[in-house]
Amino acid sequence: MTHKLFCFGLGYTAQNLIRHLTAQDTPWQFSGTHRHIFDGTAPMPDLEKDLSHVTHMLISIPPQDKVGDVVLHHHREVISKLKKLKWLGYLSTTGIYGDRAGAWVDDDTTPAPTSDKGHQRLKAEQDWLELCHHKNIPVHIFRLGSLYGPNRGHLVNLLAGNTRKIVKQGHYFSRIHIEDVARVLAASIRSPHPGRSYNLVDDRPAPTPDVLDFICDLLDRPHLPPTDIDKADLSPMMLIFYSENKRVRNDRIKQELDITLKYPTYREGFTALVKALKA
């Protein structure tokens, strides 16, 4: 049987998931949207026909102000009627946990967003889960930490000269390598648990200066000069990131999906990326 995956948003994560699934023995067909096809301002025409044979769906388009989740806003009814859909994954963010002053959160921690974007994400999660509970759509929520991998993240920014070492004492970020994200999504596809949410982070939350210093060491470069956060002119998005401080656990992907991370910390992840770069 050929599985058919439709991706609302053929971005970095969707492309890596497709690459991962293509390498497996099970036959797959793939389709999806780019911004010039579906930007959230209007529904897609003839979508019911296009989705009628879809068995799997990935949603990676973030919610928009006022509208909320644009896929549900325009296509809730179409998706709620899909008969062959076995798995739907919604990519959310650990931002739904808000600021915890550096404390640990896990998969069962009650969300408490502290930013507008965090509230939008939580509302989108709730709307998708409503579709799961009332229409039996097999929705799965994946709360991603800071994503990195080939062509994305600290290494790319550092090599391009586009990063600063912002120092905020006691501040942690949780990260995840894109390859491990694809592996978790594929594991969930193999073992669906509709209605479940999963934290997608590695085993070692860490301050960004520690990560940047480690990458510089791998590249045999001097460490970047520190910039105190009070003196840094940060973008609105970066202000949100630095206003929230938490360490995120990933127990459920290990217990339910039998995942062993290929890159359990940033050290393994960036070591592999730099090795590939030098090769």
DARAGI-V82235 format. One record per backbone hydrogen bond with DSSP energy under -1.0 kcal/mol. CO is the residue of the C=O (numbers start at 0). NH is the residue of the N-H. If there is no record, write none. Layout:
BEGIN
{{CO	NH} {CO	NH}}
END
This chain:
BEGIN
{{2	28} {3	54} {3	55} {4	30} {5	57} {6	8} {6	32} {7	59} {8	10} {10	14} {11	15} {12	16} {13	17} {14	18} {15	19} {16	20} {17	21} {20	23} {26	2} {28	4} {30	6} {32	9} {33	36} {33	37} {45	49} {46	50} {50	53} {54	85} {54	86} {55	5} {56	88} {57	7} {58	90} {63	67} {64	66} {67	63} {68	72} {69	73} {70	74} {71	75} {74	78} {75	79} {78	81} {86	56} {87	139} {88	58} {89	141} {91	143} {92	95} {93	96} {94	97} {95	111} {99	102} {102	246} {104	248} {105	108} {114	118} {115	119} {116	120} {117	121} {118	122} {119	123} {120	124} {121	125} {122	126} {123	127} {124	128} {125	129} {126	130} {127	131} {128	132} {129	133} {130	134} {130	136} {136	138} {137	87} {138	194} {139	89} {140	197} {141	91} {142	199} {143	93} {145	175} {147	177} {148	151} {151	148} {152	156} {153	157} {154	158} {155	159} {156	161} {157	160} {163	165} {164	226} {166	228} {167	170} {172	205} {173	145} {174	201} {175	147} {176	180} {177	181} {178	182} {179	183} {180	184} {181	185} {182	186} {183	187} {184	188} {185	189} {186	190} {192	195} {195	140} {197	142} {199	144} {205	172} {206	210} {207	211} {208	212} {209	213} {210	214} {211	215} {212	216} {213	217} {214	218} {215	220} {216	219} {226	166} {227	230} {231	233} {234	238} {235	239} {236	240} {237	241} {238	242} {244	99} {244	101} {246	104} {250	254} {251	255} {252	258} {263	202} {264	268} {265	269} {266	270} {267	271} {268	272} {269	273} {270	274} {271	275} {272	276} {273	277} {274	278}}
END
